[in-house]
Structures are given as C-alpha cells and as structure tokens.
Amino acid sequence: MQGQNRKDVYPGLEVDIILKKDQRTGRRTRGIVKDLLTSSAFHSRGIKVRLEDGQVGRVIEIFE
C-alpha cells in the first residue's frame, strides 16, 4: 500500500520511508510511525512522519 493518504497512516504502523538525505538514491528506512507531520489529507510524494527512533521522512510503503 502506498503512503499518500493520511487516513491510511497512523501511529504504531510499520512503514518504509525515504529520508531527505536519501531522496536521490531512493534508499528506504523501515520503522514504526510515532507522529504524523503532514496535516493535509493527501500528499503526492507521501505523508511525512516521524518514526519511533526520531527519523523523519515520507512514507513510501505501508506494511500491514
């Protein structure tokens, strides 16, 4: 599942994100969502989140 809709992303969910520094390479980081940082209902590049370990990036894929 893609992470472009805010309604699909919530705290405690396991996701892959792309950090700002990894946008050129596309390297993914896996973690558990702590906070949602995007306030809009939809974002074309993915909802921005903070993981439990403090890293911030945009959701690329959701694991259920």
PyMOL Python script that loads the backbone (N, CA, C, O; Angstrom):
from pymol import cmd

cmd.read_pdbstr("""\
ATOM      1  N   MET A   1       0.848  -1.183   0.000  1.00  0.00           N
ATOM      2  CA  MET A   1       0.000   0.000   0.000  1.00  0.00           C
ATOM      3  C   MET A   1       0.894   1.247   0.000  1.00  0.00           C
ATOM      4  O   MET A   1       1.937   1.279   0.653  1.00  0.00           O
ATOM      5  N   GLN A   2       0.474   2.243  -0.726  1.00  0.00           N
ATOM      6  CA  GLN A   2       1.206   3.493  -0.805  1.00  0.00           C
ATOM      7  C   GLN A   2       0.867   4.389   0.382  1.00  0.00           C
ATOM      8  O   GLN A   2      -0.187   4.229   0.997  1.00  0.00           O
ATOM      9  N   GLY A   3       1.740   5.316   0.704  1.00  0.00           N
ATOM     10  CA  GLY A   3       1.537   6.189   1.862  1.00  0.00           C
ATOM     11  C   GLY A   3       1.174   7.602   1.498  1.00  0.00           C
ATOM     12  O   GLY A   3       1.676   8.543   2.112  1.00  0.00           O
ATOM     13  N   GLN A   4       0.304   7.781   0.505  1.00  0.00           N
ATOM     14  CA  GLN A   4      -0.058   9.124   0.069  1.00  0.00           C
ATOM     15  C   GLN A   4      -1.294   9.684   0.755  1.00  0.00           C
ATOM     16  O   GLN A   4      -1.499  10.898   0.762  1.00  0.00           O
ATOM     17  N   ASN A   5      -2.123   8.816   1.333  1.00  0.00           N
ATOM     18  CA  ASN A   5      -3.343   9.255   2.019  1.00  0.00           C
ATOM     19  C   ASN A   5      -3.133   9.229   3.526  1.00  0.00           C
ATOM     20  O   ASN A   5      -2.707   8.221   4.091  1.00  0.00           O
ATOM     21  N   ARG A   6      -3.439  10.354   4.166  1.00  0.00           N
ATOM     22  CA  ARG A   6      -3.238  10.470   5.609  1.00  0.00           C
ATOM     23  C   ARG A   6      -4.091   9.467   6.392  1.00  0.00           C
ATOM     24  O   ARG A   6      -3.682   9.001   7.455  1.00  0.00           O
ATOM     25  N   LYS A   7      -5.261   9.141   5.872  1.00  0.00           N
ATOM     26  CA  LYS A   7      -6.164   8.223   6.578  1.00  0.00           C
ATOM     27  C   LYS A   7      -5.585   6.812   6.693  1.00  0.00           C
ATOM     28  O   LYS A   7      -5.997   6.042   7.560  1.00  0.00           O
ATOM     29  N   ASP A   8      -4.626   6.469   5.818  1.00  0.00           N
ATOM     30  CA  ASP A   8      -4.011   5.135   5.827  1.00  0.00           C
ATOM     31  C   ASP A   8      -2.821   5.018   6.771  1.00  0.00           C
ATOM     32  O   ASP A   8      -2.350   3.913   7.041  1.00  0.00           O
ATOM     33  N   VAL A   9      -2.333   6.152   7.276  1.00  0.00           N
ATOM     34  CA  VAL A   9      -1.121   6.167   8.109  1.00  0.00           C
ATOM     35  C   VAL A   9      -1.500   6.575   9.531  1.00  0.00           C
ATOM     36  O   VAL A   9      -2.209   7.560   9.733  1.00  0.00           O
ATOM     37  N   TYR A  10      -1.023   5.811  10.512  1.00  0.00           N
ATOM     38  CA  TYR A  10      -1.339   6.117  11.912  1.00  0.00           C
ATOM     39  C   TYR A  10      -0.209   5.607  12.811  1.00  0.00           C
ATOM     40  O   TYR A  10       0.560   4.737  12.403  1.00  0.00           O
ATOM     41  N   PRO A  11      -0.105   6.144  14.031  1.00  0.00           N
ATOM     42  CA  PRO A  11       0.958   5.714  14.957  1.00  0.00           C
ATOM     43  C   PRO A  11       0.886   4.213  15.229  1.00  0.00           C
ATOM     44  O   PRO A  11      -0.198   3.648  15.380  1.00  0.00           O
ATOM     45  N   GLY A  12       2.058   3.575  15.290  1.00  0.00           N
ATOM     46  CA  GLY A  12       2.148   2.156  15.543  1.00  0.00           C
ATOM     47  C   GLY A  12       2.245   1.315  14.285  1.00  0.00           C
ATOM     48  O   GLY A  12       2.462   0.106  14.361  1.00  0.00           O
ATOM     49  N   LEU A  13       2.085   1.941  13.128  1.00  0.00           N
ATOM     50  CA  LEU A  13       2.116   1.241  11.844  1.00  0.00           C
ATOM     51  C   LEU A  13       3.564   1.064  11.378  1.00  0.00           C
ATOM     52  O   LEU A  13       4.388   1.965  11.540  1.00  0.00           O
ATOM     53  N   GLU A  14       3.872  -0.118  10.792  1.00  0.00           N
ATOM     54  CA  GLU A  14       5.207  -0.357  10.238  1.00  0.00           C
ATOM     55  C   GLU A  14       5.236   0.143   8.796  1.00  0.00           C
ATOM     56  O   GLU A  14       4.392  -0.229   7.981  1.00  0.00           O
ATOM     57  N   VAL A  15       6.224   0.997   8.492  1.00  0.00           N
ATOM     58  CA  VAL A  15       6.307   1.616   7.167  1.00  0.00           C
ATOM     59  C   VAL A  15       7.751   1.678   6.686  1.00  0.00           C
ATOM     60  O   VAL A  15       8.693   1.566   7.471  1.00  0.00           O
ATOM     61  N   ASP A  16       7.903   1.861   5.375  1.00  0.00           N
ATOM     62  CA  ASP A  16       9.183   2.246   4.776  1.00  0.00           C
ATOM     63  C   ASP A  16       9.070   3.721   4.446  1.00  0.00           C
ATOM     64  O   ASP A  16       8.061   4.163   3.897  1.00  0.00           O
ATOM     65  N   ILE A  17      10.115   4.492   4.783  1.00  0.00           N
ATOM     66  CA  ILE A  17      10.151   5.909   4.447  1.00  0.00           C
ATOM     67  C   ILE A  17      11.420   6.198   3.660  1.00  0.00           C
ATOM     68  O   ILE A  17      12.359   5.403   3.644  1.00  0.00           O
ATOM     69  N   ILE A  18      11.424   7.352   3.010  1.00  0.00           N
ATOM     70  CA  ILE A  18      12.645   7.867   2.401  1.00  0.00           C
ATOM     71  C   ILE A  18      13.018   9.129   3.160  1.00  0.00           C
ATOM     72  O   ILE A  18      12.237  10.077   3.244  1.00  0.00           O
ATOM     73  N   LEU A  19      14.230   9.121   3.714  1.00  0.00           N
ATOM     74  CA  LEU A  19      14.746  10.291   4.412  1.00  0.00           C
ATOM     75  C   LEU A  19      15.141  11.345   3.384  1.00  0.00           C
ATOM     76  O   LEU A  19      15.401  11.019   2.225  1.00  0.00           O
ATOM     77  N   LYS A  20      15.186  12.615   3.808  1.00  0.00           N
ATOM     78  CA  LYS A  20      15.553  13.711   2.914  1.00  0.00           C
ATOM     79  C   LYS A  20      16.911  13.447   2.257  1.00  0.00           C
ATOM     80  O   LYS A  20      17.073  13.663   1.056  1.00  0.00           O
ATOM     81  N   LYS A  21      17.877  12.983   3.038  1.00  0.00           N
ATOM     82  CA  LYS A  21      19.232  12.763   2.512  1.00  0.00           C
ATOM     83  C   LYS A  21      19.289  11.604   1.510  1.00  0.00           C
ATOM     84  O   LYS A  21      20.242  11.508   0.738  1.00  0.00           O
ATOM     85  N   ASP A  22      18.285  10.727   1.514  1.00  0.00           N
ATOM     86  CA  ASP A  22      18.268   9.555   0.638  1.00  0.00           C
ATOM     87  C   ASP A  22      17.351   9.719  -0.570  1.00  0.00           C
ATOM     88  O   ASP A  22      17.123   8.755  -1.302  1.00  0.00           O
ATOM     89  N   GLN A  23      16.822  10.921  -0.793  1.00  0.00           N
ATOM     90  CA  GLN A  23      15.869  11.106  -1.886  1.00  0.00           C
ATOM     91  C   GLN A  23      16.493  10.828  -3.248  1.00  0.00           C
ATOM     92  O   GLN A  23      15.816  10.312  -4.137  1.00  0.00           O
ATOM     93  N   ARG A  24      17.757  11.157  -3.428  1.00  0.00           N
ATOM     94  CA  ARG A  24      18.412  10.930  -4.728  1.00  0.00           C
ATOM     95  C   ARG A  24      18.642   9.443  -4.989  1.00  0.00           C
ATOM     96  O   ARG A  24      18.492   8.979  -6.119  1.00  0.00           O
ATOM     97  N   THR A  25      19.004   8.700  -3.951  1.00  0.00           N
ATOM     98  CA  THR A  25      19.326   7.289  -4.117  1.00  0.00           C
ATOM     99  C   THR A  25      18.089   6.399  -4.011  1.00  0.00           C
ATOM    100  O   THR A  25      18.077   5.297  -4.561  1.00  0.00           O
ATOM    101  N   GLY A  26      17.043   6.860  -3.310  1.00  0.00           N
ATOM    102  CA  GLY A  26      15.840   6.049  -3.128  1.00  0.00           C
ATOM    103  C   GLY A  26      15.974   5.023  -2.013  1.00  0.00           C
ATOM    104  O   GLY A  26      15.124   4.143  -1.879  1.00  0.00           O
ATOM    105  N   ARG A  27      17.041   5.123  -1.203  1.00  0.00           N
ATOM    106  CA  ARG A  27      17.262   4.190  -0.099  1.00  0.00           C
ATOM    107  C   ARG A  27      16.128   4.309   0.916  1.00  0.00           C
ATOM    108  O   ARG A  27      15.766   5.408   1.336  1.00  0.00           O
ATOM    109  N   ARG A  28      15.576   3.167   1.300  1.00  0.00           N
ATOM    110  CA  ARG A  28      14.444   3.146   2.236  1.00  0.00           C
ATOM    111  C   ARG A  28      14.908   2.879   3.657  1.00  0.00           C
ATOM    112  O   ARG A  28      15.938   2.246   3.888  1.00  0.00           O
ATOM    113  N   THR A  29      14.128   3.375   4.596  1.00  0.00           N
ATOM    114  CA  THR A  29      14.352   3.128   6.016  1.00  0.00           C
ATOM    115  C   THR A  29      13.055   2.582   6.590  1.00  0.00           C
ATOM    116  O   THR A  29      11.995   3.178   6.399  1.00  0.00           O
ATOM    117  N   ARG A  30      13.124   1.459   7.287  1.00  0.00           N
ATOM    118  CA  ARG A  30      11.924   0.841   7.854  1.00  0.00           C
ATOM    119  C   ARG A  30      11.809   1.206   9.329  1.00  0.00           C
ATOM    120  O   ARG A  30      12.810   1.268  10.042  1.00  0.00           O
ATOM    121  N   GLY A  31      10.576   1.448   9.782  1.00  0.00           N
ATOM    122  CA  GLY A  31      10.365   1.762  11.185  1.00  0.00           C
ATOM    123  C   GLY A  31       8.893   1.817  11.535  1.00  0.00           C
ATOM    124  O   GLY A  31       8.021   1.548  10.708  1.00  0.00           O
ATOM    125  N   ILE A  32       8.640   2.173  12.785  1.00  0.00           N
ATOM    126  CA  ILE A  32       7.281   2.286  13.320  1.00  0.00           C
ATOM    127  C   ILE A  32       6.929   3.766  13.456  1.00  0.00           C
ATOM    128  O   ILE A  32       7.705   4.546  14.010  1.00  0.00           O
ATOM    129  N   VAL A  33       5.754   4.150  12.946  1.00  0.00           N
ATOM    130  CA  VAL A  33       5.298   5.542  12.983  1.00  0.00           C
ATOM    131  C   VAL A  33       5.043   5.984  14.422  1.00  0.00           C
ATOM    132  O   VAL A  33       4.358   5.302  15.184  1.00  0.00           O
ATOM    133  N   LYS A  34       5.610   7.144  14.780  1.00  0.00           N
ATOM    134  CA  LYS A  34       5.342   7.754  16.081  1.00  0.00           C
ATOM    135  C   LYS A  34       4.385   8.943  15.915  1.00  0.00           C
ATOM    136  O   LYS A  34       3.385   9.044  16.626  1.00  0.00           O
ATOM    137  N   ASP A  35       4.698   9.841  14.972  1.00  0.00           N
ATOM    138  CA  ASP A  35       3.886  11.040  14.744  1.00  0.00           C
ATOM    139  C   ASP A  35       3.672  11.273  13.261  1.00  0.00           C
ATOM    140  O   ASP A  35       4.544  10.964  12.449  1.00  0.00           O
ATOM    141  N   LEU A  36       2.509  11.820  12.900  1.00  0.00           N
ATOM    142  CA  LEU A  36       2.244  12.271  11.538  1.00  0.00           C
ATOM    143  C   LEU A  36       2.551  13.759  11.471  1.00  0.00           C
ATOM    144  O   LEU A  36       2.058  14.533  12.292  1.00  0.00           O
ATOM    145  N   LEU A  37       3.357  14.164  10.505  1.00  0.00           N
ATOM    146  CA  LEU A  37       3.769  15.561  10.395  1.00  0.00           C
ATOM    147  C   LEU A  37       3.058  16.309   9.271  1.00  0.00           C
ATOM    148  O   LEU A  37       3.050  17.539   9.263  1.00  0.00           O
ATOM    149  N   THR A  38       2.466  15.591   8.330  1.00  0.00           N
ATOM    150  CA  THR A  38       1.699  16.215   7.244  1.00  0.00           C
ATOM    151  C   THR A  38       0.257  16.387   7.712  1.00  0.00           C
ATOM    152  O   THR A  38      -0.374  15.438   8.178  1.00  0.00           O
ATOM    153  N   SER A  39      -0.259  17.616   7.582  1.00  0.00           N
ATOM    154  CA  SER A  39      -1.621  17.871   8.054  1.00  0.00           C
ATOM    155  C   SER A  39      -2.671  17.671   6.959  1.00  0.00           C
ATOM    156  O   SER A  39      -3.844  17.461   7.266  1.00  0.00           O
ATOM    157  N   SER A  40      -2.268  17.734   5.692  1.00  0.00           N
ATOM    158  CA  SER A  40      -3.243  17.583   4.607  1.00  0.00           C
ATOM    159  C   SER A  40      -3.671  16.124   4.453  1.00  0.00           C
ATOM    160  O   SER A  40      -2.962  15.217   4.890  1.00  0.00           O
ATOM    161  N   ALA A  41      -4.812  15.901   3.841  1.00  0.00           N
ATOM    162  CA  ALA A  41      -5.369  14.550   3.690  1.00  0.00           C
ATOM    163  C   ALA A  41      -4.613  13.726   2.647  1.00  0.00           C
ATOM    164  O   ALA A  41      -4.629  12.497   2.701  1.00  0.00           O
ATOM    165  N   PHE A  42      -3.941  14.404   1.686  1.00  0.00           N
ATOM    166  CA  PHE A  42      -3.234  13.705   0.617  1.00  0.00           C
ATOM    167  C   PHE A  42      -1.946  14.454   0.301  1.00  0.00           C
ATOM    168  O   PHE A  42      -1.923  15.685   0.307  1.00  0.00           O
ATOM    169  N   HIS A  43      -0.876  13.715   0.025  1.00  0.00           N
ATOM    170  CA  HIS A  43       0.363  14.318  -0.444  1.00  0.00           C
ATOM    171  C   HIS A  43       0.946  13.416  -1.516  1.00  0.00           C
ATOM    172  O   HIS A  43       1.131  12.220  -1.288  1.00  0.00           O
ATOM    173  N   SER A  44       1.235  13.975  -2.681  1.00  0.00           N
ATOM    174  CA  SER A  44       1.655  13.179  -3.839  1.00  0.00           C
ATOM    175  C   SER A  44       2.969  12.431  -3.622  1.00  0.00           C
ATOM    176  O   SER A  44       3.171  11.373  -4.218  1.00  0.00           O
ATOM    177  N   ARG A  45       3.871  12.957  -2.780  1.00  0.00           N
ATOM    178  CA  ARG A  45       5.152  12.279  -2.542  1.00  0.00           C
ATOM    179  C   ARG A  45       5.142  11.433  -1.276  1.00  0.00           C
ATOM    180  O   ARG A  45       6.156  10.824  -0.934  1.00  0.00           O
ATOM    181  N   GLY A  46       4.019  11.386  -0.582  1.00  0.00           N
ATOM    182  CA  GLY A  46       3.907  10.587   0.632  1.00  0.00           C
ATOM    183  C   GLY A  46       3.735  11.438   1.873  1.00  0.00           C
ATOM    184  O   GLY A  46       4.232  12.562   1.940  1.00  0.00           O
ATOM    185  N   ILE A  47       3.033  10.901   2.853  1.00  0.00           N
ATOM    186  CA  ILE A  47       2.798  11.591   4.114  1.00  0.00           C
ATOM    187  C   ILE A  47       4.103  11.620   4.917  1.00  0.00           C
ATOM    188  O   ILE A  47       4.779  10.600   5.053  1.00  0.00           O
ATOM    189  N   LYS A  48       4.447  12.785   5.441  1.00  0.00           N
ATOM    190  CA  LYS A  48       5.671  12.914   6.229  1.00  0.00           C
ATOM    191  C   LYS A  48       5.395  12.459   7.660  1.00  0.00           C
ATOM    192  O   LYS A  48       4.415  12.874   8.278  1.00  0.00           O
ATOM    193  N   VAL A  49       6.276  11.598   8.179  1.00  0.00           N
ATOM    194  CA  VAL A  49       6.104  11.043   9.522  1.00  0.00           C
ATOM    195  C   VAL A  49       7.421  11.087  10.301  1.00  0.00           C
ATOM    196  O   VAL A  49       8.500  11.228   9.725  1.00  0.00           O
ATOM    197  N   ARG A  50       7.302  10.963  11.611  1.00  0.00           N
ATOM    198  CA  ARG A  50       8.455  10.763  12.493  1.00  0.00           C
ATOM    199  C   ARG A  50       8.361   9.340  13.010  1.00  0.00           C
ATOM    200  O   ARG A  50       7.324   8.924  13.526  1.00  0.00           O
ATOM    201  N   LEU A  51       9.451   8.594  12.870  1.00  0.00           N
ATOM    202  CA  LEU A  51       9.487   7.225  13.375  1.00  0.00           C
ATOM    203  C   LEU A  51       9.800   7.234  14.868  1.00  0.00           C
ATOM    204  O   LEU A  51      10.193   8.261  15.422  1.00  0.00           O
ATOM    205  N   GLU A  52       9.620   6.072  15.522  1.00  0.00           N
ATOM    206  CA  GLU A  52       9.884   5.964  16.958  1.00  0.00           C
ATOM    207  C   GLU A  52      11.338   6.258  17.300  1.00  0.00           C
ATOM    208  O   GLU A  52      11.632   6.681  18.418  1.00  0.00           O
ATOM    209  N   ASP A  53      12.262   6.038  16.345  1.00  0.00           N
ATOM    210  CA  ASP A  53      13.675   6.321  16.617  1.00  0.00           C
ATOM    211  C   ASP A  53      14.054   7.771  16.297  1.00  0.00           C
ATOM    212  O   ASP A  53      15.222   8.144  16.403  1.00  0.00           O
ATOM    213  N   GLY A  54      13.059   8.594  15.901  1.00  0.00           N
ATOM    214  CA  GLY A  54      13.288  10.021  15.697  1.00  0.00           C
ATOM    215  C   GLY A  54      13.559  10.436  14.261  1.00  0.00           C
ATOM    216  O   GLY A  54      13.625  11.632  13.980  1.00  0.00           O
ATOM    217  N   GLN A  55      13.718   9.491  13.345  1.00  0.00           N
ATOM    218  CA  GLN A  55      13.976   9.835  11.950  1.00  0.00           C
ATOM    219  C   GLN A  55      12.695  10.345  11.284  1.00  0.00           C
ATOM    220  O   GLN A  55      11.595   9.883  11.587  1.00  0.00           O
ATOM    221  N   VAL A  56      12.864  11.315  10.365  1.00  0.00           N
ATOM    222  CA  VAL A  56      11.727  11.933   9.687  1.00  0.00           C
ATOM    223  C   VAL A  56      11.858  11.713   8.192  1.00  0.00           C
ATOM    224  O   VAL A  56      12.927  11.916   7.616  1.00  0.00           O
ATOM    225  N   GLY A  57      10.760  11.295   7.564  1.00  0.00           N
ATOM    226  CA  GLY A  57      10.758  11.109   6.118  1.00  0.00           C
ATOM    227  C   GLY A  57       9.349  10.896   5.602  1.00  0.00           C
ATOM    228  O   GLY A  57       8.375  10.934   6.353  1.00  0.00           O
ATOM    229  N   ARG A  58       9.266  10.669   4.293  1.00  0.00           N
ATOM    230  CA  ARG A  58       7.969  10.466   3.649  1.00  0.00           C
ATOM    231  C   ARG A  58       7.688   8.983   3.448  1.00  0.00           C
ATOM    232  O   ARG A  58       8.565   8.218   3.047  1.00  0.00           O
ATOM    233  N   VAL A  59       6.448   8.591   3.734  1.00  0.00           N
ATOM    234  CA  VAL A  59       6.051   7.176   3.635  1.00  0.00           C
ATOM    235  C   VAL A  59       6.009   6.750   2.172  1.00  0.00           C
ATOM    236  O   VAL A  59       5.362   7.387   1.340  1.00  0.00           O
ATOM    237  N   ILE A  60       6.715   5.658   1.877  1.00  0.00           N
ATOM    238  CA  ILE A  60       6.742   5.081   0.544  1.00  0.00           C
ATOM    239  C   ILE A  60       5.867   3.829   0.485  1.00  0.00           C
ATOM    240  O   ILE A  60       5.148   3.608  -0.489  1.00  0.00           O
ATOM    241  N   GLU A  61       5.936   3.016   1.535  1.00  0.00           N
ATOM    242  CA  GLU A  61       5.164   1.775   1.548  1.00  0.00           C
ATOM    243  C   GLU A  61       4.689   1.479   2.958  1.00  0.00           C
ATOM    244  O   GLU A  61       5.389   1.750   3.934  1.00  0.00           O
ATOM    245  N   ILE A  62       3.493   0.921   3.055  1.00  0.00           N
ATOM    246  CA  ILE A  62       2.891   0.558   4.347  1.00  0.00           C
ATOM    247  C   ILE A  62       2.830  -0.954   4.442  1.00  0.00           C
ATOM    248  O   ILE A  62       2.443  -1.627   3.487  1.00  0.00           O
ATOM    249  N   PHE A  63       3.213  -1.492   5.599  1.00  0.00           N
ATOM    250  CA  PHE A  63       3.145  -2.929   5.846  1.00  0.00           C
ATOM    251  C   PHE A  63       2.065  -3.188   6.883  1.00  0.00           C
ATOM    252  O   PHE A  63       2.056  -2.572   7.948  1.00  0.00           O
ATOM    253  N   GLU A  64       1.140  -4.117   6.563  1.00  0.00           N
ATOM    254  CA  GLU A  64       0.043  -4.394   7.494  1.00  0.00           C
ATOM    255  C   GLU A  64       0.156  -5.780   8.067  1.00  0.00           C
ATOM    256  O   GLU A  64      -0.683  -6.186   8.872  1.00  0.00           O
TER     257      GLU A  64
END
""", "prot")
cmd.dss("prot")
cmd.show_as("cartoon", "prot")
cmd.util.cbc("prot")
cmd.orient("prot")
